[in-house]
Each structure stands twice: as C-alpha cells, then as structure tokens.
Amino acid sequence: MKINSISLISLVSALTITTSANAGAIADFYVGGMLGAGGHTLFADHNNKSDSSLVLGAIAGVDIPLFRIEGEYNYLTSSDIHANTAMVNAYFKMPSTLIMPYVGAGFGVLFSGEHEIDNKTIDMDTVAAYQGMMGVTVDVPLLPVKFDIEGRVLYAANVYEVESVKPDLLEYNVRLKARFIF
C-alpha cells in the first residue's frame, strides 16, 4: 500500500480539525462569579427571625458531560448578619442543548461570621453547612461563557451560642452565575 503526500496531509488535516472541534468535549474547566438575592431565617427556641439578604460569590470547577463539580466561596450579607461560606458542590445535568436543567448538592463550612443583636456584635462559630440547588444553564453559542439561573437553600446548625441559645441558619436565594470556560 502506497501513501502519497496528499493523502497523508489530508489525514493529518482531518485529525487536526476533528480534535479542535472536540476540544473541551470531555471536560471544561471554568471560573466565575455570582450574585444572589433572597433571605435568611435564624431558628432559636421558637424565636425565629427572618431578614432579606444579598449573596456575592466566586466559583471554580470542572464541567463534564452529565456532571459538574465546583468549589464555591460565598459572602452573605444582610442588615444583621455577615458571614462567609466555602462549599464543594456536585451537580447532575439533564441532557439538552442550549438550556440545560440541573440539580445539585453541596457541603462545606460557614466561617468568619457576625450577627448583630441589640447593638452587640456576636461572632459566629465555624460550623458545617449543607446546601441544595436547582436551576438551568444557558449556553451562549460561540462564546466561552455559560450562565446559571439557580435557586439555593443553605442550612447551618448552631451558628453561635448566646445564653445557652444555639440558633440554626436557613439561607435561601435566587442567584445568577456567570461561568467563563477555558
């Protein structure tokens, strides 16, 4: 069998085009940011207190065909609570094209927080935190960016102790995330 130079060039060109077209097909790495609005409730001995809140955050992760895994930092702020969370999230994506529904769960820690009560600032403890998410990803064709519109609920138990009272925190919001693929 004789391979001429034109056949060899054609084969190499076809492999190069196919490889370039599938780059990122197995795994996409990304970084991004988020903005969310919602509220939180502190539960303590039938004395519940709710307030609106704002969440700002940063994410980094890997997106593979049916799953996504990411690390996430959030800063929660309201009129009386300021807290940070660091989470590891896993998502299951429903197969689709431009709009892809997903569900997810995460675990991590709530740390470095403060709660203001009666003009006194109470330091929040570092405690385990858990969250559940549901949303949709909107893929922007021809651009290395994806947007997630997501609802999230975060729970952390015993976030501080004052006079033998240990409230739990339930934080809920809707957020928009922008993920830049590289």
C-alpha positions in Angstrom: 0.0 0.0 0.0 1.4 3.3 -1.1 0.5 6.5 0.8 1.2 9.6 -1.2 1.8 13.0 0.4 -1.6 14.4 -0.4 -3.3 11.5 1.4 -1.1 12.0 4.4 -1.7 15.8 4.5 -5.5 15.1 4.2 -5.4 12.6 7.1 -3.4 14.9 9.3 -5.7 17.8 8.5 -8.9 15.8 9.2 -7.5 14.7 12.6 -6.5 18.2 13.5 -9.9 19.6 12.6 -11.7 16.8 14.5 -9.5 17.3 17.5 -10.0 21.0 17.6 -13.8 20.7 17.2 -13.9 18.3 20.2 -11.6 20.3 22.5 -13.4 20.6 25.8 -15.9 17.9 24.9 -14.7 15.7 27.7 -14.1 18.3 30.4 -14.4 22.1 30.6 -12.7 24.0 33.3 -14.2 27.2 34.5 -14.1 30.2 36.9 -16.9 32.6 37.6 -18.8 34.8 39.8 -22.3 35.1 41.2 -24.9 37.5 42.6 -27.9 36.4 44.5 -30.8 37.9 46.5 -33.1 36.2 48.9 -33.4 35.9 52.7 -32.4 34.0 55.8 -34.1 32.8 58.9 -32.4 32.2 62.3 -34.3 29.4 64.2 -33.8 29.5 68.0 -36.2 28.1 70.6 -39.4 29.1 68.7 -38.0 32.6 68.3 -37.5 32.8 64.6 -36.1 35.9 62.9 -36.1 36.5 59.2 -34.5 39.1 57.0 -33.6 39.8 53.4 -30.1 39.1 52.3 -27.6 39.5 49.4 -25.0 36.9 48.4 -21.8 37.5 46.4 -19.5 34.7 45.4 -16.8 33.1 43.3 -16.6 29.6 41.8 -14.1 27.4 40.1 -14.8 23.9 38.7 -14.9 21.3 36.0 -17.9 20.5 33.8 -18.1 17.0 32.3 -20.9 15.6 30.1 -23.5 14.7 32.8 -21.9 16.1 36.0 -20.3 19.3 37.3 -18.1 19.6 40.3 -17.1 23.0 41.8 -15.6 24.9 44.7 -17.5 27.9 45.8 -17.0 30.9 48.1 -20.0 33.0 49.2 -20.3 36.2 51.2 -23.8 36.6 52.8 -24.8 40.0 54.0 -27.9 41.5 55.5 -28.8 44.1 58.0 -27.8 41.9 60.9 -25.7 39.0 59.6 -22.4 39.0 57.7 -20.9 35.5 57.0 -18.7 33.5 54.7 -19.1 30.0 53.3 -16.8 27.7 51.5 -18.6 24.8 49.7 -17.9 21.9 47.4 -20.8 21.3 45.1 -21.8 18.4 42.8 -24.4 18.8 40.1 -26.3 16.4 37.8 -27.2 17.9 34.5 -30.2 16.8 32.3 -29.0 16.3 28.7 -30.1 19.2 26.5 -28.6 21.7 24.1 -28.8 25.4 24.8 -30.8 25.4 28.1 -29.8 22.6 30.5 -31.7 21.9 33.7 -29.7 20.6 36.7 -30.0 19.7 40.4 -27.1 19.8 42.9 -26.0 19.4 46.5 -23.1 20.8 48.4 -21.3 20.6 51.7 -18.8 22.9 53.4 -18.4 25.3 56.2 -19.8 28.6 57.4 -17.0 30.7 58.9 -15.9 34.1 59.9 -19.4 35.5 60.5 -21.0 38.1 62.7 -24.5 38.6 64.0 -25.7 41.9 65.4 -28.3 41.7 68.3 -29.3 44.7 70.2 -26.3 46.8 69.1 -23.9 43.9 70.2 -21.8 42.0 67.7 -21.7 38.3 68.2 -19.0 36.2 66.4 -20.5 33.2 64.6 -18.8 29.8 65.1 -17.2 27.8 62.3 -19.8 25.1 61.6 -20.7 22.6 58.9 -23.1 23.8 56.2 -25.2 22.0 53.6 -27.0 23.2 50.5 -29.3 22.1 47.7 -29.6 23.8 44.3 -31.9 23.6 41.3 -31.5 25.6 38.1 -30.9 25.9 34.4 -27.7 26.6 32.5 -27.9 28.8 29.4 -25.1 28.2 27.0 -24.1 31.1 24.8 -23.1 29.8 21.4 -19.7 30.7 20.1 -18.7 32.4 23.4 -16.7 30.8 26.3 -19.4 31.7 28.8 -22.4 30.0 30.4 -25.0 31.5 32.7 -26.7 29.6 35.5 -30.1 30.8 37.0 -30.4 28.9 40.2 -32.4 28.6 43.4 -30.5 27.6 46.5 -31.2 26.7 50.1 -28.3 26.5 52.7 -28.5 25.1 56.2 -26.0 25.5 59.1 -26.8 24.4 62.6 -25.7 26.1 65.9 -24.1 29.1 64.2 -23.3 30.8 67.6 -24.2 30.5 71.3 -25.6 33.2 73.5 -27.1 32.4 76.9 -27.4 28.7 76.0 -29.3 29.5 72.8 -27.8 28.0 69.6 -29.7 29.2 66.6 -29.7 27.4 63.2 -29.4 29.4 60.0 -31.5 28.7 56.9 -30.5 30.9 53.9 -32.4 30.9 50.6 -31.9 32.8 47.5 -32.1 33.0 43.7 -28.8 33.7 42.0 -27.3 34.4 38.6 -23.9 32.8 38.0 -21.6 33.6 35.0 -19.0 30.8 34.3 -16.1 31.5 31.9 -14.8 28.4 30.2 -11.1 27.9 29.5 
